[in-house]
Amino acid sequence: MDIRSEKLKSLYPNAYFGILKVKNFNPKNSEGFNKVKQSEIEKISPAFENYLRADFVKSEPINYYVKFFKKLKKLM
């Protein structure tokens, strides 16, 4: 799928898309990864004390992802 297509830009003009590709990674055997992960969780946890998923999926840019993947699921 070409996420740079004009159709996608017209459907979701304010959405940002990104791709991360990782090979040969096993987080269960990576002590360094687990330390970084835990550190990041501790940093962002206070910002999400009152987190409600229903409100989150309605906010930008997440609402574009939700809408896109719902359409994609219907096509499969």
PDB file of N, CA, C and O in Angstrom:
ATOM      1  N   MET A   1       0.853  -1.179   0.000  1.00  0.00           N
ATOM      2  CA  MET A   1       0.000   0.000   0.000  1.00  0.00           C
ATOM      3  C   MET A   1       0.894   1.235   0.000  1.00  0.00           C
ATOM      4  O   MET A   1       1.834   1.330   0.788  1.00  0.00           O
ATOM      5  N   ASP A   2       0.600   2.161  -0.871  1.00  0.00           N
ATOM      6  CA  ASP A   2       1.355   3.406  -0.931  1.00  0.00           C
ATOM      7  C   ASP A   2       0.630   4.447  -0.095  1.00  0.00           C
ATOM      8  O   ASP A   2      -0.406   4.972  -0.504  1.00  0.00           O
ATOM      9  N   ILE A   3       1.180   4.744   1.082  1.00  0.00           N
ATOM     10  CA  ILE A   3       0.505   5.674   1.994  1.00  0.00           C
ATOM     11  C   ILE A   3       0.645   7.119   1.553  1.00  0.00           C
ATOM     12  O   ILE A   3       0.084   8.017   2.180  1.00  0.00           O
ATOM     13  N   ARG A   4       1.389   7.354   0.479  1.00  0.00           N
ATOM     14  CA  ARG A   4       1.559   8.710  -0.017  1.00  0.00           C
ATOM     15  C   ARG A   4       0.568   9.035  -1.116  1.00  0.00           C
ATOM     16  O   ARG A   4       0.664  10.094  -1.736  1.00  0.00           O
ATOM     17  N   SER A   5      -0.377   8.153  -1.369  1.00  0.00           N
ATOM     18  CA  SER A   5      -1.303   8.346  -2.484  1.00  0.00           C
ATOM     19  C   SER A   5      -2.181   9.577  -2.275  1.00  0.00           C
ATOM     20  O   SER A   5      -2.467   9.981  -1.148  1.00  0.00           O
ATOM     21  N   GLU A   6      -2.588  10.142  -3.371  1.00  0.00           N
ATOM     22  CA  GLU A   6      -3.445  11.331  -3.325  1.00  0.00           C
ATOM     23  C   GLU A   6      -4.804  11.015  -2.697  1.00  0.00           C
ATOM     24  O   GLU A   6      -5.381  11.855  -2.006  1.00  0.00           O
ATOM     25  N   LYS A   7      -5.314   9.806  -2.937  1.00  0.00           N
ATOM     26  CA  LYS A   7      -6.607   9.428  -2.364  1.00  0.00           C
ATOM     27  C   LYS A   7      -6.529   9.426  -0.835  1.00  0.00           C
ATOM     28  O   LYS A   7      -7.430   9.926  -0.162  1.00  0.00           O
ATOM     29  N   LEU A   8      -5.459   8.869  -0.301  1.00  0.00           N
ATOM     30  CA  LEU A   8      -5.295   8.834   1.151  1.00  0.00           C
ATOM     31  C   LEU A   8      -5.163  10.246   1.707  1.00  0.00           C
ATOM     32  O   LEU A   8      -5.730  10.559   2.754  1.00  0.00           O
ATOM     33  N   LYS A   9      -4.423  11.092   1.015  1.00  0.00           N
ATOM     34  CA  LYS A   9      -4.272  12.483   1.457  1.00  0.00           C
ATOM     35  C   LYS A   9      -5.605  13.212   1.442  1.00  0.00           C
ATOM     36  O   LYS A   9      -5.876  14.040   2.312  1.00  0.00           O
ATOM     37  N   SER A  10      -6.447  12.903   0.443  1.00  0.00           N
ATOM     38  CA  SER A  10      -7.747  13.573   0.388  1.00  0.00           C
ATOM     39  C   SER A  10      -8.701  13.059   1.461  1.00  0.00           C
ATOM     40  O   SER A  10      -9.511  13.822   1.987  1.00  0.00           O
ATOM     41  N   LEU A  11      -8.610  11.762   1.790  1.00  0.00           N
ATOM     42  CA  LEU A  11      -9.476  11.189   2.824  1.00  0.00           C
ATOM     43  C   LEU A  11      -9.079  11.650   4.226  1.00  0.00           C
ATOM     44  O   LEU A  11      -9.935  11.908   5.072  1.00  0.00           O
ATOM     45  N   TYR A  12      -7.763  11.751   4.461  1.00  0.00           N
ATOM     46  CA  TYR A  12      -7.246  12.077   5.794  1.00  0.00           C
ATOM     47  C   TYR A  12      -6.213  13.194   5.678  1.00  0.00           C
ATOM     48  O   TYR A  12      -5.018  12.946   5.842  1.00  0.00           O
ATOM     49  N   PRO A  13      -6.652  14.419   5.399  1.00  0.00           N
ATOM     50  CA  PRO A  13      -5.713  15.508   5.120  1.00  0.00           C
ATOM     51  C   PRO A  13      -4.798  15.888   6.286  1.00  0.00           C
ATOM     52  O   PRO A  13      -3.694  16.382   6.054  1.00  0.00           O
ATOM     53  N   ASN A  14      -5.220  15.675   7.509  1.00  0.00           N
ATOM     54  CA  ASN A  14      -4.407  16.070   8.666  1.00  0.00           C
ATOM     55  C   ASN A  14      -3.718  14.907   9.353  1.00  0.00           C
ATOM     56  O   ASN A  14      -3.127  15.078  10.419  1.00  0.00           O
ATOM     57  N   ALA A  15      -3.785  13.728   8.758  1.00  0.00           N
ATOM     58  CA  ALA A  15      -3.211  12.533   9.386  1.00  0.00           C
ATOM     59  C   ALA A  15      -1.730  12.397   9.039  1.00  0.00           C
ATOM     60  O   ALA A  15      -1.293  12.758   7.946  1.00  0.00           O
ATOM     61  N   TYR A  16      -0.975  11.869   9.996  1.00  0.00           N
ATOM     62  CA  TYR A  16       0.433  11.566   9.794  1.00  0.00           C
ATOM     63  C   TYR A  16       0.605  10.059   9.871  1.00  0.00           C
ATOM     64  O   TYR A  16      -0.001   9.409  10.722  1.00  0.00           O
ATOM     65  N   PHE A  17       1.409   9.508   9.008  1.00  0.00           N
ATOM     66  CA  PHE A  17       1.639   8.077   8.994  1.00  0.00           C
ATOM     67  C   PHE A  17       3.127   7.816   9.132  1.00  0.00           C
ATOM     68  O   PHE A  17       3.952   8.577   8.627  1.00  0.00           O
ATOM     69  N   GLY A  18       3.455   6.761   9.804  1.00  0.00           N
ATOM     70  CA  GLY A  18       4.850   6.378   9.935  1.00  0.00           C
ATOM     71  C   GLY A  18       4.989   4.869   9.932  1.00  0.00           C
ATOM     72  O   GLY A  18       4.064   4.134  10.279  1.00  0.00           O
ATOM     73  N   ILE A  19       6.168   4.431   9.533  1.00  0.00           N
ATOM     74  CA  ILE A  19       6.446   3.001   9.490  1.00  0.00           C
ATOM     75  C   ILE A  19       7.768   2.745  10.193  1.00  0.00           C
ATOM     76  O   ILE A  19       8.743   3.464   9.976  1.00  0.00           O
ATOM     77  N   LEU A  20       7.798   1.732  11.024  1.00  0.00           N
ATOM     78  CA  LEU A  20       9.021   1.300  11.689  1.00  0.00           C
ATOM     79  C   LEU A  20       9.196  -0.173  11.380  1.00  0.00           C
ATOM     80  O   LEU A  20       8.321  -0.989  11.667  1.00  0.00           O
ATOM     81  N   LYS A  21      10.333  -0.505  10.794  1.00  0.00           N
ATOM     82  CA  LYS A  21      10.609  -1.897  10.439  1.00  0.00           C
ATOM     83  C   LYS A  21      11.819  -2.353  11.251  1.00  0.00           C
ATOM     84  O   LYS A  21      12.887  -1.743  11.197  1.00  0.00           O
ATOM     85  N   VAL A  22      11.632  -3.430  11.999  1.00  0.00           N
ATOM     86  CA  VAL A  22      12.698  -3.969  12.840  1.00  0.00           C
ATOM     87  C   VAL A  22      12.859  -5.446  12.510  1.00  0.00           C
ATOM     88  O   VAL A  22      11.875  -6.178  12.407  1.00  0.00           O
ATOM     89  N   LYS A  23      14.111  -5.880  12.343  1.00  0.00           N
ATOM     90  CA  LYS A  23      14.383  -7.283  12.044  1.00  0.00           C
ATOM     91  C   LYS A  23      15.174  -7.912  13.184  1.00  0.00           C
ATOM     92  O   LYS A  23      15.970  -7.254  13.854  1.00  0.00           O
ATOM     93  N   ASN A  24      14.933  -9.200  13.382  1.00  0.00           N
ATOM     94  CA  ASN A  24      15.704 -10.004  14.347  1.00  0.00           C
ATOM     95  C   ASN A  24      15.737  -9.391  15.749  1.00  0.00           C
ATOM     96  O   ASN A  24      16.797  -9.300  16.368  1.00  0.00           O
ATOM     97  N   PHE A  25      14.597  -8.983  16.234  1.00  0.00           N
ATOM     98  CA  PHE A  25      14.512  -8.378  17.561  1.00  0.00           C
ATOM     99  C   PHE A  25      13.621  -9.225  18.443  1.00  0.00           C
ATOM    100  O   PHE A  25      12.492  -9.545  18.071  1.00  0.00           O
ATOM    101  N   ASN A  26      14.122  -9.589  19.608  1.00  0.00           N
ATOM    102  CA  ASN A  26      13.357 -10.365  20.569  1.00  0.00           C
ATOM    103  C   ASN A  26      13.376  -9.614  21.897  1.00  0.00           C
ATOM    104  O   ASN A  26      14.338  -9.737  22.656  1.00  0.00           O
ATOM    105  N   PRO A  27      12.322  -8.833  22.193  1.00  0.00           N
ATOM    106  CA  PRO A  27      12.324  -8.017  23.405  1.00  0.00           C
ATOM    107  C   PRO A  27      12.389  -8.820  24.700  1.00  0.00           C
ATOM    108  O   PRO A  27      12.791  -8.283  25.731  1.00  0.00           O
ATOM    109  N   LYS A  28      12.007 -10.079  24.670  1.00  0.00           N
ATOM    110  CA  LYS A  28      12.049 -10.897  25.887  1.00  0.00           C
ATOM    111  C   LYS A  28      13.479 -11.174  26.324  1.00  0.00           C
ATOM    112  O   LYS A  28      13.739 -11.401  27.505  1.00  0.00           O
ATOM    113  N   ASN A  29      14.399 -11.155  25.379  1.00  0.00           N
ATOM    114  CA  ASN A  29      15.798 -11.442  25.688  1.00  0.00           C
ATOM    115  C   ASN A  29      16.658 -10.188  25.684  1.00  0.00           C
ATOM    116  O   ASN A  29      17.883 -10.286  25.604  1.00  0.00           O
ATOM    117  N   SER A  30      16.053  -9.027  25.768  1.00  0.00           N
ATOM    118  CA  SER A  30      16.799  -7.782  25.690  1.00  0.00           C
ATOM    119  C   SER A  30      16.639  -6.976  26.973  1.00  0.00           C
ATOM    120  O   SER A  30      15.659  -6.251  27.146  1.00  0.00           O
ATOM    121  N   GLU A  31      17.611  -7.109  27.870  1.00  0.00           N
ATOM    122  CA  GLU A  31      17.559  -6.389  29.146  1.00  0.00           C
ATOM    123  C   GLU A  31      17.606  -4.875  28.918  1.00  0.00           C
ATOM    124  O   GLU A  31      16.909  -4.120  29.596  1.00  0.00           O
ATOM    125  N   GLY A  32      18.425  -4.439  27.967  1.00  0.00           N
ATOM    126  CA  GLY A  32      18.526  -3.012  27.661  1.00  0.00           C
ATOM    127  C   GLY A  32      17.205  -2.437  27.181  1.00  0.00           C
ATOM    128  O   GLY A  32      16.797  -1.355  27.603  1.00  0.00           O
ATOM    129  N   PHE A  33      16.543  -3.167  26.298  1.00  0.00           N
ATOM    130  CA  PHE A  33      15.244  -2.720  25.797  1.00  0.00           C
ATOM    131  C   PHE A  33      14.240  -2.602  26.934  1.00  0.00           C
ATOM    132  O   PHE A  33      13.508  -1.616  27.019  1.00  0.00           O
ATOM    133  N   ASN A  34      14.204  -3.594  27.797  1.00  0.00           N
ATOM    134  CA  ASN A  34      13.246  -3.584  28.909  1.00  0.00           C
ATOM    135  C   ASN A  34      13.492  -2.419  29.857  1.00  0.00           C
ATOM    136  O   ASN A  34      12.538  -1.861  30.399  1.00  0.00           O
ATOM    137  N   LYS A  35      14.747  -2.038  30.070  1.00  0.00           N
ATOM    138  CA  LYS A  35      15.059  -0.879  30.925  1.00  0.00           C
ATOM    139  C   LYS A  35      14.559   0.413  30.286  1.00  0.00           C
ATOM    140  O   LYS A  35      13.951   1.254  30.949  1.00  0.00           O
ATOM    141  N   VAL A  36      14.822   0.557  28.993  1.00  0.00           N
ATOM    142  CA  VAL A  36      14.361   1.756  28.282  1.00  0.00           C
ATOM    143  C   VAL A  36      12.840   1.807  28.263  1.00  0.00           C
ATOM    144  O   VAL A  36      12.252   2.867  28.482  1.00  0.00           O
ATOM    145  N   LYS A  37      12.203   0.683  28.006  1.00  0.00           N
ATOM    146  CA  LYS A  37      10.737   0.614  27.971  1.00  0.00           C
ATOM    147  C   LYS A  37      10.143   1.038  29.315  1.00  0.00           C
ATOM    148  O   LYS A  37       9.216   1.846  29.362  1.00  0.00           O
ATOM    149  N   GLN A  38      10.677   0.493  30.397  1.00  0.00           N
ATOM    150  CA  GLN A  38      10.167   0.829  31.723  1.00  0.00           C
ATOM    151  C   GLN A  38      10.382   2.307  32.048  1.00  0.00           C
ATOM    152  O   GLN A  38       9.517   2.951  32.640  1.00  0.00           O
ATOM    153  N   SER A  39      11.528   2.833  31.660  1.00  0.00           N
ATOM    154  CA  SER A  39      11.818   4.252  31.880  1.00  0.00           C
ATOM    155  C   SER A  39      10.820   5.134  31.142  1.00  0.00           C
ATOM    156  O   SER A  39      10.328   6.117  31.697  1.00  0.00           O
ATOM    157  N   GLU A  40      10.524   4.789  29.903  1.00  0.00           N
ATOM    158  CA  GLU A  40       9.571   5.574  29.117  1.00  0.00           C
ATOM    159  C   GLU A  40       8.162   5.477  29.695  1.00  0.00           C
ATOM    160  O   GLU A  40       7.436   6.471  29.724  1.00  0.00           O
ATOM    161  N   ILE A  41       7.777   4.311  30.147  1.00  0.00           N
ATOM    162  CA  ILE A  41       6.457   4.131  30.767  1.00  0.00           C
ATOM    163  C   ILE A  41       6.342   5.012  32.006  1.00  0.00           C
ATOM    164  O   ILE A  41       5.310   5.646  32.223  1.00  0.00           O
ATOM    165  N   GLU A  42       7.394   5.055  32.817  1.00  0.00           N
ATOM    166  CA  GLU A  42       7.382   5.886  34.025  1.00  0.00           C
ATOM    167  C   GLU A  42       7.303   7.374  33.682  1.00  0.00           C
ATOM    168  O   GLU A  42       6.693   8.144  34.424  1.00  0.00           O
ATOM    169  N   LYS A  43       7.907   7.785  32.574  1.00  0.00           N
ATOM    170  CA  LYS A  43       7.865   9.192  32.169  1.00  0.00           C
ATOM    171  C   LYS A  43       6.472   9.609  31.700  1.00  0.00           C
ATOM    172  O   LYS A  43       6.005  10.699  32.032  1.00  0.00           O
ATOM    173  N   ILE A  44       5.811   8.750  30.933  1.00  0.00           N
ATOM    174  CA  ILE A  44       4.536   9.164  30.345  1.00  0.00           C
ATOM    175  C   ILE A  44       3.313   8.805  31.195  1.00  0.00           C
ATOM    176  O   ILE A  44       2.234   9.352  30.971  1.00  0.00           O
ATOM    177  N   SER A  45       3.460   7.916  32.146  1.00  0.00           N
ATOM    178  CA  SER A  45       2.312   7.495  32.964  1.00  0.00           C
ATOM    179  C   SER A  45       1.568   8.648  33.632  1.00  0.00           C
ATOM    180  O   SER A  45       0.337   8.649  33.622  1.00  0.00           O
ATOM    181  N   PRO A  46       2.263   9.633  34.214  1.00  0.00           N
ATOM    182  CA  PRO A  46       1.518  10.732  34.857  1.00  0.00           C
ATOM    183  C   PRO A  46       0.619  11.505  33.889  1.00  0.00           C
ATOM    184  O   PRO A  46      -0.416  12.035  34.294  1.00  0.00           O
ATOM    185  N   ALA A  47       0.997  11.569  32.648  1.00  0.00           N
ATOM    186  CA  ALA A  47       0.188  12.301  31.668  1.00  0.00           C
ATOM    187  C   ALA A  47      -1.099  11.571  31.312  1.00  0.00           C
ATOM    188  O   ALA A  47      -2.002  12.167  30.724  1.00  0.00           O
ATOM    189  N   PHE A  48      -1.200  10.291  31.658  1.00  0.00           N
ATOM    190  CA  PHE A  48      -2.357   9.492  31.290  1.00  0.00           C
ATOM    191  C   PHE A  48      -3.109   8.939  32.496  1.00  0.00           C
ATOM    192  O   PHE A  48      -3.755   7.895  32.400  1.00  0.00           O
ATOM    193  N   GLU A  49      -3.030   9.624  33.618  1.00  0.00           N
ATOM    194  CA  GLU A  49      -3.734   9.152  34.819  1.00  0.00           C
ATOM    195  C   GLU A  49      -5.240   9.076  34.606  1.00  0.00           C
ATOM    196  O   GLU A  49      -5.897   8.170  35.118  1.00  0.00           O
ATOM    197  N   ASN A  50      -5.781  10.011  33.863  1.00  0.00           N
ATOM    198  CA  ASN A  50      -7.227  10.061  33.632  1.00  0.00           C
ATOM    199  C   ASN A  50      -7.586   9.594  32.220  1.00  0.00           C
ATOM    200  O   ASN A  50      -8.577  10.045  31.644  1.00  0.00           O
ATOM    201  N   TYR A  51      -6.785   8.699  31.674  1.00  0.00           N
ATOM    202  CA  TYR A  51      -6.951   8.212  30.305  1.00  0.00           C
ATOM    203  C   TYR A  51      -8.255   7.451  30.135  1.00  0.00           C
ATOM    204  O   TYR A  51      -8.580   6.554  30.912  1.00  0.00           O
ATOM    205  N   LEU A  52      -8.990   7.829  29.103  1.00  0.00           N
ATOM    206  CA  LEU A  52     -10.196   7.104  28.702  1.00  0.00           C
ATOM    207  C   LEU A  52     -10.061   6.772  27.221  1.00  0.00           C
ATOM    208  O   LEU A  52      -9.963   7.673  26.389  1.00  0.00           O
ATOM    209  N   ARG A  53     -10.057   5.496  26.892  1.00  0.00           N
ATOM    210  CA  ARG A  53      -9.860   5.080  25.506  1.00  0.00           C
ATOM    211  C   ARG A  53     -10.903   5.688  24.578  1.00  0.00           C
ATOM    212  O   ARG A  53     -10.571   6.095  23.465  1.00  0.00           O
ATOM    213  N   ALA A  54     -12.133   5.757  25.007  1.00  0.00           N
ATOM    214  CA  ALA A  54     -13.204   6.303  24.163  1.00  0.00           C
ATOM    215  C   ALA A  54     -12.905   7.743  23.754  1.00  0.00           C
ATOM    216  O   ALA A  54     -13.165   8.124  22.613  1.00  0.00           O
ATOM    217  N   ASP A  55     -12.369   8.540  24.658  1.00  0.00           N
ATOM    218  CA  ASP A  55     -12.004   9.919  24.332  1.00  0.00           C
ATOM    219  C   ASP A  55     -10.762   9.957  23.447  1.00  0.00           C
ATOM    220  O   ASP A  55     -10.661  10.776  22.534  1.00  0.00           O
ATOM    221  N   PHE A  56      -9.819   9.060  23.729  1.00  0.00           N
ATOM    222  CA  PHE A  56      -8.557   9.032  22.983  1.00  0.00           C
ATOM    223  C   PHE A  56      -8.787   8.728  21.508  1.00  0.00           C
ATOM    224  O   PHE A  56      -8.195   9.387  20.653  1.00  0.00           O
ATOM    225  N   VAL A  57      -9.628   7.750  21.185  1.00  0.00           N
ATOM    226  CA  VAL A  57      -9.837   7.373  19.788  1.00  0.00           C
ATOM    227  C   VAL A  57     -10.627   8.425  19.008  1.00  0.00           C
ATOM    228  O   VAL A  57     -10.695   8.360  17.781  1.00  0.00           O
ATOM    229  N   LYS A  58     -11.215   9.381  19.699  1.00  0.00           N
ATOM    230  CA  LYS A  58     -11.918  10.479  19.038  1.00  0.00           C
ATOM    231  C   LYS A  58     -11.000  11.666  18.750  1.00  0.00           C
ATOM    232  O   LYS A  58     -11.369  12.572  18.002  1.00  0.00           O
ATOM    233  N   SER A  59      -9.810  11.663  19.339  1.00  0.00           N
ATOM    234  CA  SER A  59      -8.902  12.799  19.202  1.00  0.00           C
ATOM    235  C   SER A  59      -8.029  12.666  17.949  1.00  0.00           C
ATOM    236  O   SER A  59      -7.802  11.566  17.446  1.00  0.00           O
ATOM    237  N   GLU A  60      -7.546  13.812  17.462  1.00  0.00           N
ATOM    238  CA  GLU A  60      -6.625  13.807  16.321  1.00  0.00           C
ATOM    239  C   GLU A  60      -5.222  13.492  16.807  1.00  0.00           C
ATOM    240  O   GLU A  60      -4.877  13.915  17.910  1.00  0.00           O
ATOM    241  N   PRO A  61      -4.416  12.801  16.083  1.00  0.00           N
ATOM    242  CA  PRO A  61      -4.650  12.175  14.794  1.00  0.00           C
ATOM    243  C   PRO A  61      -5.170  10.747  14.906  1.00  0.00           C
ATOM    244  O   PRO A  61      -5.379  10.092  13.884  1.00  0.00           O
ATOM    245  N   ILE A  62      -5.384  10.247  16.122  1.00  0.00           N
ATOM    246  CA  ILE A  62      -5.783   8.852  16.313  1.00  0.00           C
ATOM    247  C   ILE A  62      -7.095   8.540  15.604  1.00  0.00           C
ATOM    248  O   ILE A  62      -7.273   7.439  15.081  1.00  0.00           O
ATOM    249  N   ASN A  63      -8.012   9.500  15.584  1.00  0.00           N
ATOM    250  CA  ASN A  63      -9.300   9.238  14.937  1.00  0.00           C
ATOM    251  C   ASN A  63      -9.138   8.874  13.467  1.00  0.00           C
ATOM    252  O   ASN A  63      -9.952   8.122  12.931  1.00  0.00           O
ATOM    253  N   TYR A  64      -8.102   9.393  12.802  1.00  0.00           N
ATOM    254  CA  TYR A  64      -7.860   9.039  11.403  1.00  0.00           C
ATOM    255  C   TYR A  64      -7.411   7.588  11.274  1.00  0.00           C
ATOM    256  O   TYR A  64      -7.838   6.883  10.360  1.00  0.00           O
ATOM    257  N   TYR A  65      -6.559   7.145  12.178  1.00  0.00           N
ATOM    258  CA  TYR A  65      -6.103   5.757  12.158  1.00  0.00           C
ATOM    259  C   TYR A  65      -7.276   4.798  12.397  1.00  0.00           C
ATOM    260  O   TYR A  65      -7.413   3.788  11.707  1.00  0.00           O
ATOM    261  N   VAL A  66      -8.103   5.123  13.365  1.00  0.00           N
ATOM    262  CA  VAL A  66      -9.253   4.269  13.680  1.00  0.00           C
ATOM    263  C   VAL A  66     -10.167   4.158  12.466  1.00  0.00           C
ATOM    264  O   VAL A  66     -10.591   3.062  12.099  1.00  0.00           O
ATOM    265  N   LYS A  67     -10.466   5.287  11.850  1.00  0.00           N
ATOM    266  CA  LYS A  67     -11.342   5.303  10.679  1.00  0.00           C
ATOM    267  C   LYS A  67     -10.718   4.512   9.524  1.00  0.00           C
ATOM    268  O   LYS A  67     -11.410   3.744   8.856  1.00  0.00           O
ATOM    269  N   PHE A  68      -9.434   4.693   9.290  1.00  0.00           N
ATOM    270  CA  PHE A  68      -8.741   3.993   8.214  1.00  0.00           C
ATOM    271  C   PHE A  68      -8.763   2.490   8.418  1.00  0.00           C
ATOM    272  O   PHE A  68      -9.090   1.747   7.491  1.00  0.00           O
ATOM    273  N   PHE A  69      -8.422   2.026   9.615  1.00  0.00           N
ATOM    274  CA  PHE A  69      -8.358   0.591   9.848  1.00  0.00           C
ATOM    275  C   PHE A  69      -9.733  -0.061   9.890  1.00  0.00           C
ATOM    276  O   PHE A  69      -9.853  -1.249   9.592  1.00  0.00           O
ATOM    277  N   LYS A  70     -10.769   0.685  10.251  1.00  0.00           N
ATOM    278  CA  LYS A  70     -12.125   0.145  10.165  1.00  0.00           C
ATOM    279  C   LYS A  70     -12.488  -0.100   8.709  1.00  0.00           C
ATOM    280  O   LYS A  70     -13.081  -1.127   8.380  1.00  0.00           O
ATOM    281  N   LYS A  71     -12.130   0.849   7.821  1.00  0.00           N
ATOM    282  CA  LYS A  71     -12.395   0.657   6.394  1.00  0.00           C
ATOM    283  C   LYS A  71     -11.597  -0.519   5.856  1.00  0.00           C
ATOM    284  O   LYS A  71     -12.116  -1.317   5.075  1.00  0.00           O
ATOM    285  N   LEU A  72     -10.352  -0.633   6.263  1.00  0.00           N
ATOM    286  CA  LEU A  72      -9.489  -1.707   5.796  1.00  0.00           C
ATOM    287  C   LEU A  72     -10.035  -3.067   6.216  1.00  0.00           C
ATOM    288  O   LEU A  72      -9.998  -4.021   5.438  1.00  0.00           O
ATOM    289  N   LYS A  73     -10.536  -3.157   7.431  1.00  0.00           N
ATOM    290  CA  LYS A  73     -11.086  -4.418   7.932  1.00  0.00           C
ATOM    291  C   LYS A  73     -12.303  -4.834   7.096  1.00  0.00           C
ATOM    292  O   LYS A  73     -12.504  -6.020   6.837  1.00  0.00           O
ATOM    293  N   LYS A  74     -13.104  -3.865   6.679  1.00  0.00           N
ATOM    294  CA  LYS A  74     -14.293  -4.177   5.873  1.00  0.00           C
ATOM    295  C   LYS A  74     -13.910  -4.695   4.491  1.00  0.00           C
ATOM    296  O   LYS A  74     -14.671  -5.440   3.873  1.00  0.00           O
ATOM    297  N   LEU A  75     -12.741  -4.306   4.007  1.00  0.00           N
ATOM    298  CA  LEU A  75     -12.290  -4.732   2.678  1.00  0.00           C
ATOM    299  C   LEU A  75     -11.732  -6.157   2.695  1.00  0.00           C
ATOM    300  O   LEU A  75     -11.669  -6.804   1.649  1.00  0.00           O
ATOM    301  N   MET A  76     -11.335  -6.643   3.841  1.00  0.00           N
ATOM    302  CA  MET A  76     -10.684  -7.960   3.916  1.00  0.00           C
ATOM    303  C   MET A  76     -11.672  -9.066   4.034  1.00  0.00           C
ATOM    304  O   MET A  76     -11.287 -10.233   4.107  1.00  0.00           O
TER     305      MET A  76
END
